[in-house]
Amino acid sequence: MRSAILVALIVGVGQPAFAQVVVQQPVVGQTAVSTSVSVPDRGSMVLGGTASGQMGRTQGGPLRSGASSGTAFQSSSMTTTVLIHDMRAMDEALLRSRSAVNDNSSRNAIVAEIQKSRGPQAIQTPAALQAEKAAKFEQLARNAEKAGKPGVAKVFWQSAAKCGSASAEKRLAELNLPVPLSPLTSSLGR
């Protein structure tokens, strides 16, 4: 018994062990689009995309008793996002500023200068963005009410109330509907 194990070890060590090495190569593909689009500042647009899929099934063995199947799907898309940096306006605002950059009033002056130079594309504070959202939801709610869709209007009124709209809260009270807590008021323990 000992000699059989010893012989097996010697035979195993004496022969070169050729292992099959599998090297996976990456699959590289290119997709291109040639187009012109108009995208506003801070806007995004989907330019296009592709999708493909494969399915397969193999049967084998006696009386085709064994089966294996597989699927593979892949997709890709192309988007563009635009953010315009007006370096000249930013430089001018910084150079016109007389106080130190760390001073809060100086920062406010710089933001005001940048807003003036950008016009309608001005930087908005989070509170202004919330108010803008609330106004949009209110308008959608009014349109839904005019179209005779009270369920849809309710959802928009609640969304406006979540954005902090007092008029939306008032309208929900008139309709005897619960007023949802806005993220700001719920964190303050309202």
N, C-alpha and C positions, 0 to 999 in steps of 0.2 A: 504494500500500500504506500509506504514511504517512498519507495523508488519510483512509483508511478507519478506521484505528485512532483517529485524532484525532476523527473524527465519532462513532465509537462511544463514546468517552470523554465527549464533550460531551453526547450524547444521554443517556447513563447518568447524568451529573451533573445534567442539567437536569430530569429527572423525579423526583418525590418517590418515595422507596422505602418502600412500605408493607409492613412485615413482619408476619407473623401471630404474635402473641404468645400463648403458651399459659400460663395461670396455673393451677397445680394447687391445688385447694381441699382442705383436709383433710376426711376423712370422720370425723365424730364420732358415736359411739353411746353409749348408756347401758344399763347392765345393773344391776338392783337386786335385792336380796334382803331380805326382811323375816322375820327369825326370831330365836329366842332359843336360845343354846347355853351349855353349861357347859364352860369351858376352864380347866384348872388353871394356877397360876402357872408361867410359862416354857413354856407349852404352845401348840400351834398346831392349827388345825382348818381344813379346806377347807369352805367354805360352799356352793360350787356353781360352775358354769361353763357355757360355751356353746362350740360348735364348728360351723363351716359350711365348705362347700367348693363349688367350681364347676369344671366342665370344659367346654371348648368346642373345636370343630374346624370350620374353614372350608375349602371347596374352591372353586377358581376357575380361570379360564383356559380355553384351548381343550381340550375333552375332559376337563375337570376335572383337568388335569395338575398344578396347584399346590395345595398344602395347607399350612395352618398350624393349630397347635393350642396351647392354653394351659390352665393350671390355676391355681387360686387357693384357698388354704385359710387359715382364720384361726380362732383360738381365744382364749378368755379364761377366767380363773378368779378366784375371790375367796377369800381366806384371811384369817384373823385370828390374831394372835399376842398373847399376854398376858404382860406383865411388870409385876408389882405392886411399886411402890416404897413401902415403909412409911416415910414421911418422919418421922413422929413418933418411931418407934423409932430411926431413924438420928440424929435430933437429940438424943434423950435419951442415946444412947450417946456422942455427941460431947461433950455438956455434962458427963457424968459423968467423962469422961476427964480426968485431972489432968496428964498429961505432954503434951509437944508433939506435934502431929500427925505430924511427921517422924520421931519415934521409933518403931522397929519394934514395941516392946512395946505402945505406944499403939494402933497399928494392929491388933495381935492382940486387944487388949481390945475395940476397937470391933467387930471381926468377931465376937467371942464374944458381945457384947451383942446384935448383930443376929441371930445364930443363936438365941439364947435367945428373942427376941421372935417369931421366925418359926416356931419349933417344927419340925415335920417338913419344912417347906419351906426348911430352913437352907441357907446357902451351903456348897458342898462344894469341897474342894481337888481339884486334878487327880488326885492319887494316890488319893483316896477314890473319885472317879468311875471310875478304872481298876479298882480293887478291886471296885466294884459291878458293872462290866461283866463282869469275870472270873467273879464268882459267878453271874451270869445265864447265861453260857456254860457253866459247869460243870453247872448244873441242867439246861439243855437237853441237854447231852451225856449225863447220867445218864438222862434221859427217853428219849432216842433208843436208848440201850443196852437199856433195859427193853422198848422196842417192837421190839427185834430189828433195828435199823438201824445196823450198825457203821460204814458209810460216813458217815452223817450225824453220828454220835457223834464220829468222827475229826475232822471239820471243826470241831465245837464245842469239842473238847478243844484243838485247835490254836489256835483263836481265844482261848480262855481263857489258854493259855500265852503268846500274844502280849501279853496284858494283864498278864502278870507272875505268873500263878498257879503256885505251886510244886506244888500237888496235881495240876494239869493236866499239868505237866512229868513228874511221877512216873507218872501214868496212861499218858502217851504212851510212856514208857520201858518200862512193863509190857507194852504192846501192840507193842513193837519198832518204833515209828514215830518219824520224825525230829521233834525239837523245834524249832519255828520260833523265830527270834530276835525278841524284842520290839523295838519301836522304840527304847526306852531303852537296852537292852543292845547293840543293833547299833551305836548311835552311840558307845558306850563301847569298842567293839572286842572284844566277847566272842567 
